[in-house]
Amino acid sequence: MVSRDDRVLHILKILNKHPRISVKRLIELTGESASTMRRDLIVLEQSGKVKRTFGMVSLLENTNIEFASPFRYRTHVEEKKVICRLLARRVIKDNQALFIDPSTTTAYLPNYLSERQNVKVITDNLQFAIAARDCLKTKNSGII
């Protein structure tokens, strides 16, 4: 079963290519039921991303609406991994202390910290702490 976040992301990708489209065509492109599409479009409309009018959906200009972190976590994944890989290889050095914020980009950083020795991480990001725990504890590193 596809999650709502995944469905909404798919709808937004379609709308980026076709900023104004019929709901019927959107249903055909996604394979979702009319009821599911209606619920997903309500979510997008309430968040200020789309406008629904007479069987049509229009993508609105960029707004400052911030989506929930599970949704943001699944967007721009490859770009986030590149950022974290470059950060771990070129910026983070052995014997450093890092403060990691709860951003969805830094969630991919633990995969690249295994090359570092004696790194101390200070974070309030529980998901990051859990992911980084195994890769840091054997390298005289730790999480605070």
Rosetta constraint file for C-alpha pairs under 8 A:
AtomPair CA 2 CA 6 HARMONIC 6.38 0.50
AtomPair CA 2 CA 7 HARMONIC 6.74 0.50
AtomPair CA 3 CA 7 HARMONIC 6.35 0.50
AtomPair CA 4 CA 8 HARMONIC 5.99 0.50
AtomPair CA 4 CA 40 HARMONIC 7.13 0.50
AtomPair CA 5 CA 9 HARMONIC 6.08 0.50
AtomPair CA 5 CA 70 HARMONIC 7.59 0.50
AtomPair CA 5 CA 71 HARMONIC 5.47 0.50
AtomPair CA 6 CA 10 HARMONIC 6.19 0.50
AtomPair CA 6 CA 71 HARMONIC 7.61 0.50
AtomPair CA 7 CA 11 HARMONIC 6.23 0.50
AtomPair CA 7 CA 40 HARMONIC 7.53 0.50
AtomPair CA 8 CA 12 HARMONIC 6.20 0.50
AtomPair CA 8 CA 40 HARMONIC 6.26 0.50
AtomPair CA 8 CA 41 HARMONIC 7.98 0.50
AtomPair CA 8 CA 44 HARMONIC 7.45 0.50
AtomPair CA 9 CA 13 HARMONIC 6.24 0.50
AtomPair CA 9 CA 71 HARMONIC 7.84 0.50
AtomPair CA 10 CA 14 HARMONIC 6.36 0.50
AtomPair CA 10 CA 30 HARMONIC 7.56 0.50
AtomPair CA 11 CA 15 HARMONIC 6.17 0.50
AtomPair CA 11 CA 26 HARMONIC 7.54 0.50
AtomPair CA 11 CA 30 HARMONIC 7.45 0.50
AtomPair CA 12 CA 16 HARMONIC 6.06 0.50
AtomPair CA 13 CA 17 HARMONIC 6.73 0.50
AtomPair CA 14 CA 18 HARMONIC 6.07 0.50
AtomPair CA 14 CA 19 HARMONIC 7.99 0.50
AtomPair CA 14 CA 26 HARMONIC 7.91 0.50
AtomPair CA 15 CA 19 HARMONIC 4.71 0.50
AtomPair CA 15 CA 20 HARMONIC 6.91 0.50
AtomPair CA 15 CA 21 HARMONIC 7.43 0.50
AtomPair CA 15 CA 58 HARMONIC 7.52 0.50
AtomPair CA 15 CA 59 HARMONIC 6.06 0.50
AtomPair CA 16 CA 59 HARMONIC 7.41 0.50
AtomPair CA 19 CA 57 HARMONIC 7.94 0.50
AtomPair CA 19 CA 58 HARMONIC 5.55 0.50
AtomPair CA 19 CA 59 HARMONIC 4.99 0.50
AtomPair CA 20 CA 56 HARMONIC 6.96 0.50
AtomPair CA 20 CA 57 HARMONIC 5.67 0.50
AtomPair CA 20 CA 58 HARMONIC 4.36 0.50
AtomPair CA 20 CA 59 HARMONIC 6.43 0.50
AtomPair CA 21 CA 25 HARMONIC 6.77 0.50
AtomPair CA 21 CA 26 HARMONIC 6.85 0.50
AtomPair CA 21 CA 56 HARMONIC 5.69 0.50
AtomPair CA 21 CA 57 HARMONIC 5.48 0.50
AtomPair CA 21 CA 58 HARMONIC 6.62 0.50
AtomPair CA 22 CA 26 HARMONIC 6.27 0.50
AtomPair CA 22 CA 55 HARMONIC 5.77 0.50
AtomPair CA 22 CA 56 HARMONIC 4.21 0.50
AtomPair CA 22 CA 57 HARMONIC 5.99 0.50
AtomPair CA 23 CA 27 HARMONIC 6.14 0.50
AtomPair CA 23 CA 37 HARMONIC 8.00 0.50
AtomPair CA 23 CA 55 HARMONIC 5.48 0.50
AtomPair CA 23 CA 56 HARMONIC 5.40 0.50
AtomPair CA 23 CA 57 HARMONIC 6.28 0.50
AtomPair CA 24 CA 28 HARMONIC 6.38 0.50
AtomPair CA 24 CA 55 HARMONIC 7.46 0.50
AtomPair CA 25 CA 29 HARMONIC 6.19 0.50
AtomPair CA 26 CA 30 HARMONIC 6.15 0.50
AtomPair CA 27 CA 31 HARMONIC 5.61 0.50
AtomPair CA 27 CA 32 HARMONIC 5.56 0.50
AtomPair CA 27 CA 33 HARMONIC 6.72 0.50
AtomPair CA 27 CA 34 HARMONIC 6.67 0.50
AtomPair CA 27 CA 37 HARMONIC 6.71 0.50
AtomPair CA 28 CA 32 HARMONIC 7.48 0.50
AtomPair CA 32 CA 36 HARMONIC 6.26 0.50
AtomPair CA 32 CA 37 HARMONIC 6.26 0.50
AtomPair CA 33 CA 37 HARMONIC 6.14 0.50
AtomPair CA 34 CA 38 HARMONIC 6.07 0.50
AtomPair CA 35 CA 39 HARMONIC 6.32 0.50
AtomPair CA 36 CA 40 HARMONIC 6.17 0.50
AtomPair CA 37 CA 41 HARMONIC 5.99 0.50
AtomPair CA 38 CA 42 HARMONIC 6.15 0.50
AtomPair CA 39 CA 43 HARMONIC 6.46 0.50
AtomPair CA 40 CA 44 HARMONIC 6.35 0.50
AtomPair CA 41 CA 45 HARMONIC 5.90 0.50
AtomPair CA 41 CA 50 HARMONIC 7.54 0.50
AtomPair CA 41 CA 52 HARMONIC 7.77 0.50
AtomPair CA 42 CA 46 HARMONIC 6.00 0.50
AtomPair CA 43 CA 47 HARMONIC 6.24 0.50
AtomPair CA 44 CA 48 HARMONIC 6.38 0.50
AtomPair CA 44 CA 49 HARMONIC 5.36 0.50
AtomPair CA 44 CA 50 HARMONIC 5.77 0.50
AtomPair CA 45 CA 49 HARMONIC 5.76 0.50
AtomPair CA 45 CA 50 HARMONIC 4.86 0.50
AtomPair CA 45 CA 51 HARMONIC 5.71 0.50
AtomPair CA 45 CA 52 HARMONIC 7.24 0.50
AtomPair CA 47 CA 65 HARMONIC 6.48 0.50
AtomPair CA 48 CA 60 HARMONIC 7.27 0.50
AtomPair CA 48 CA 63 HARMONIC 7.14 0.50
AtomPair CA 48 CA 65 HARMONIC 7.00 0.50
AtomPair CA 49 CA 59 HARMONIC 6.15 0.50
AtomPair CA 49 CA 60 HARMONIC 5.41 0.50
AtomPair CA 49 CA 61 HARMONIC 7.51 0.50
AtomPair CA 49 CA 62 HARMONIC 7.41 0.50
AtomPair CA 49 CA 63 HARMONIC 7.32 0.50
AtomPair CA 49 CA 65 HARMONIC 8.00 0.50
AtomPair CA 50 CA 57 HARMONIC 6.57 0.50
AtomPair CA 50 CA 58 HARMONIC 5.44 0.50
AtomPair CA 50 CA 59 HARMONIC 4.54 0.50
AtomPair CA 50 CA 60 HARMONIC 5.15 0.50
AtomPair CA 51 CA 57 HARMONIC 5.75 0.50
AtomPair CA 51 CA 58 HARMONIC 5.21 0.50
AtomPair CA 51 CA 59 HARMONIC 6.58 0.50
AtomPair CA 51 CA 60 HARMONIC 6.75 0.50
AtomPair CA 52 CA 56 HARMONIC 5.74 0.50
AtomPair CA 52 CA 57 HARMONIC 4.62 0.50
AtomPair CA 52 CA 58 HARMONIC 6.47 0.50
AtomPair CA 53 CA 57 HARMONIC 6.45 0.50
AtomPair CA 67 CA 71 HARMONIC 6.36 0.50
AtomPair CA 67 CA 72 HARMONIC 6.41 0.50
AtomPair CA 68 CA 72 HARMONIC 6.38 0.50
AtomPair CA 69 CA 73 HARMONIC 5.72 0.50
AtomPair CA 69 CA 104 HARMONIC 6.68 0.50
AtomPair CA 70 CA 74 HARMONIC 6.77 0.50
AtomPair CA 71 CA 75 HARMONIC 6.93 0.50
AtomPair CA 72 CA 104 HARMONIC 6.66 0.50
AtomPair CA 73 CA 77 HARMONIC 7.27 0.50
AtomPair CA 73 CA 104 HARMONIC 5.19 0.50
AtomPair CA 73 CA 105 HARMONIC 7.44 0.50
AtomPair CA 76 CA 80 HARMONIC 6.25 0.50
AtomPair CA 77 CA 81 HARMONIC 6.23 0.50
AtomPair CA 78 CA 82 HARMONIC 6.29 0.50
AtomPair CA 79 CA 83 HARMONIC 6.29 0.50
AtomPair CA 80 CA 84 HARMONIC 6.23 0.50
AtomPair CA 80 CA 105 HARMONIC 5.23 0.50
AtomPair CA 80 CA 106 HARMONIC 7.78 0.50
AtomPair CA 80 CA 108 HARMONIC 6.91 0.50
AtomPair CA 81 CA 85 HARMONIC 6.01 0.50
AtomPair CA 81 CA 105 HARMONIC 7.73 0.50
AtomPair CA 81 CA 108 HARMONIC 5.97 0.50
AtomPair CA 81 CA 109 HARMONIC 7.50 0.50
AtomPair CA 82 CA 86 HARMONIC 6.12 0.50
AtomPair CA 83 CA 87 HARMONIC 6.04 0.50
AtomPair CA 83 CA 105 HARMONIC 7.91 0.50
AtomPair CA 84 CA 88 HARMONIC 6.05 0.50
AtomPair CA 84 CA 105 HARMONIC 7.50 0.50
AtomPair CA 84 CA 106 HARMONIC 6.81 0.50
AtomPair CA 84 CA 108 HARMONIC 6.36 0.50
AtomPair CA 84 CA 109 HARMONIC 4.98 0.50
AtomPair CA 84 CA 112 HARMONIC 6.98 0.50
AtomPair CA 85 CA 89 HARMONIC 6.18 0.50
AtomPair CA 85 CA 109 HARMONIC 7.13 0.50
AtomPair CA 85 CA 112 HARMONIC 5.81 0.50
AtomPair CA 86 CA 90 HARMONIC 5.68 0.50
AtomPair CA 86 CA 91 HARMONIC 7.40 0.50
AtomPair CA 87 CA 91 HARMONIC 5.02 0.50
AtomPair CA 87 CA 92 HARMONIC 6.15 0.50
AtomPair CA 88 CA 92 HARMONIC 5.07 0.50
AtomPair CA 88 CA 93 HARMONIC 7.68 0.50
AtomPair CA 88 CA 109 HARMONIC 7.37 0.50
AtomPair CA 88 CA 112 HARMONIC 5.86 0.50
AtomPair CA 88 CA 113 HARMONIC 6.09 0.50
AtomPair CA 89 CA 93 HARMONIC 7.87 0.50
AtomPair CA 89 CA 112 HARMONIC 7.96 0.50
AtomPair CA 92 CA 96 HARMONIC 7.23 0.50
AtomPair CA 92 CA 116 HARMONIC 7.88 0.50
AtomPair CA 93 CA 116 HARMONIC 6.62 0.50
AtomPair CA 93 CA 119 HARMONIC 7.98 0.50
AtomPair CA 94 CA 116 HARMONIC 5.28 0.50
AtomPair CA 94 CA 117 HARMONIC 4.89 0.50
AtomPair CA 94 CA 118 HARMONIC 5.85 0.50
AtomPair CA 94 CA 119 HARMONIC 6.08 0.50
AtomPair CA 95 CA 117 HARMONIC 6.39 0.50
AtomPair CA 95 CA 118 HARMONIC 4.76 0.50
AtomPair CA 95 CA 119 HARMONIC 5.32 0.50
AtomPair CA 95 CA 120 HARMONIC 7.70 0.50
AtomPair CA 96 CA 118 HARMONIC 6.99 0.50
AtomPair CA 96 CA 119 HARMONIC 5.12 0.50
AtomPair CA 96 CA 120 HARMONIC 6.35 0.50
AtomPair CA 97 CA 119 HARMONIC 5.77 0.50
AtomPair CA 97 CA 120 HARMONIC 4.51 0.50
AtomPair CA 97 CA 121 HARMONIC 5.73 0.50
AtomPair CA 97 CA 122 HARMONIC 7.35 0.50
AtomPair CA 98 CA 119 HARMONIC 7.49 0.50
AtomPair CA 98 CA 120 HARMONIC 6.18 0.50
AtomPair CA 98 CA 121 HARMONIC 4.79 0.50
AtomPair CA 98 CA 122 HARMONIC 5.96 0.50
AtomPair CA 99 CA 121 HARMONIC 5.91 0.50
AtomPair CA 99 CA 122 HARMONIC 4.69 0.50
AtomPair CA 99 CA 123 HARMONIC 5.74 0.50
AtomPair CA 100 CA 106 HARMONIC 7.04 0.50
AtomPair CA 100 CA 121 HARMONIC 6.89 0.50
AtomPair CA 100 CA 122 HARMONIC 6.24 0.50
AtomPair CA 100 CA 123 HARMONIC 5.01 0.50
AtomPair CA 100 CA 124 HARMONIC 7.62 0.50
AtomPair CA 100 CA 125 HARMONIC 7.34 0.50
AtomPair CA 101 CA 106 HARMONIC 7.38 0.50
AtomPair CA 101 CA 123 HARMONIC 6.15 0.50
AtomPair CA 101 CA 124 HARMONIC 6.79 0.50
AtomPair CA 101 CA 125 HARMONIC 6.42 0.50
AtomPair CA 102 CA 106 HARMONIC 7.24 0.50
AtomPair CA 102 CA 107 HARMONIC 7.71 0.50
AtomPair CA 102 CA 123 HARMONIC 7.63 0.50
AtomPair CA 102 CA 124 HARMONIC 6.73 0.50
AtomPair CA 102 CA 125 HARMONIC 4.77 0.50
AtomPair CA 102 CA 128 HARMONIC 7.80 0.50
AtomPair CA 103 CA 107 HARMONIC 6.83 0.50
AtomPair CA 104 CA 108 HARMONIC 7.68 0.50
AtomPair CA 105 CA 109 HARMONIC 7.68 0.50
AtomPair CA 106 CA 128 HARMONIC 7.59 0.50
AtomPair CA 107 CA 127 HARMONIC 7.27 0.50
AtomPair CA 107 CA 128 HARMONIC 5.55 0.50
AtomPair CA 108 CA 112 HARMONIC 7.89 0.50
AtomPair CA 109 CA 113 HARMONIC 6.63 0.50
AtomPair CA 110 CA 114 HARMONIC 7.44 0.50
AtomPair CA 110 CA 128 HARMONIC 7.08 0.50
AtomPair CA 110 CA 131 HARMONIC 6.15 0.50
AtomPair CA 110 CA 132 HARMONIC 4.80 0.50
AtomPair CA 110 CA 135 HARMONIC 7.10 0.50
AtomPair CA 111 CA 132 HARMONIC 7.65 0.50
AtomPair CA 111 CA 135 HARMONIC 7.76 0.50
AtomPair CA 113 CA 132 HARMONIC 7.86 0.50
AtomPair CA 113 CA 135 HARMONIC 6.99 0.50
AtomPair CA 113 CA 136 HARMONIC 7.28 0.50
AtomPair CA 114 CA 135 HARMONIC 5.40 0.50
AtomPair CA 114 CA 136 HARMONIC 6.56 0.50
AtomPair CA 114 CA 139 HARMONIC 7.80 0.50
AtomPair CA 116 CA 139 HARMONIC 7.35 0.50
AtomPair CA 117 CA 139 HARMONIC 5.20 0.50
AtomPair CA 117 CA 140 HARMONIC 6.40 0.50
AtomPair CA 117 CA 141 HARMONIC 6.48 0.50
AtomPair CA 118 CA 139 HARMONIC 6.06 0.50
AtomPair CA 118 CA 140 HARMONIC 4.80 0.50
AtomPair CA 118 CA 141 HARMONIC 4.30 0.50
AtomPair CA 118 CA 142 HARMONIC 7.66 0.50
AtomPair CA 119 CA 136 HARMONIC 7.42 0.50
AtomPair CA 119 CA 139 HARMONIC 7.96 0.50
AtomPair CA 119 CA 140 HARMONIC 7.39 0.50
AtomPair CA 119 CA 141 HARMONIC 4.63 0.50
AtomPair CA 119 CA 142 HARMONIC 6.55 0.50
AtomPair CA 120 CA 141 HARMONIC 5.41 0.50
AtomPair CA 120 CA 142 HARMONIC 4.94 0.50
AtomPair CA 120 CA 143 HARMONIC 5.81 0.50
AtomPair CA 120 CA 144 HARMONIC 7.30 0.50
AtomPair CA 121 CA 142 HARMONIC 6.20 0.50
AtomPair CA 121 CA 143 HARMONIC 4.65 0.50
AtomPair CA 121 CA 144 HARMONIC 5.97 0.50
AtomPair CA 122 CA 143 HARMONIC 5.89 0.50
AtomPair CA 122 CA 144 HARMONIC 4.70 0.50
AtomPair CA 123 CA 128 HARMONIC 7.82 0.50
AtomPair CA 123 CA 129 HARMONIC 7.12 0.50
AtomPair CA 123 CA 143 HARMONIC 7.42 0.50
AtomPair CA 123 CA 144 HARMONIC 6.51 0.50
AtomPair CA 125 CA 129 HARMONIC 6.24 0.50
AtomPair CA 126 CA 130 HARMONIC 6.19 0.50
AtomPair CA 127 CA 131 HARMONIC 6.18 0.50
AtomPair CA 128 CA 132 HARMONIC 5.90 0.50
AtomPair CA 129 CA 133 HARMONIC 5.83 0.50
AtomPair CA 129 CA 143 HARMONIC 6.57 0.50
AtomPair CA 130 CA 134 HARMONIC 7.76 0.50
AtomPair CA 131 CA 135 HARMONIC 7.79 0.50
AtomPair CA 132 CA 136 HARMONIC 6.00 0.50
AtomPair CA 132 CA 143 HARMONIC 7.88 0.50
AtomPair CA 133 CA 137 HARMONIC 6.02 0.50
AtomPair CA 133 CA 142 HARMONIC 7.23 0.50
AtomPair CA 133 CA 143 HARMONIC 6.96 0.50
AtomPair CA 134 CA 138 HARMONIC 7.38 0.50
AtomPair CA 135 CA 139 HARMONIC 7.68 0.50
AtomPair CA 136 CA 140 HARMONIC 7.15 0.50
AtomPair CA 136 CA 141 HARMONIC 5.08 0.50
AtomPair CA 136 CA 142 HARMONIC 5.80 0.50
AtomPair CA 136 CA 143 HARMONIC 7.90 0.50
AtomPair CA 137 CA 141 HARMONIC 5.47 0.50
AtomPair CA 137 CA 142 HARMONIC 5.75 0.50
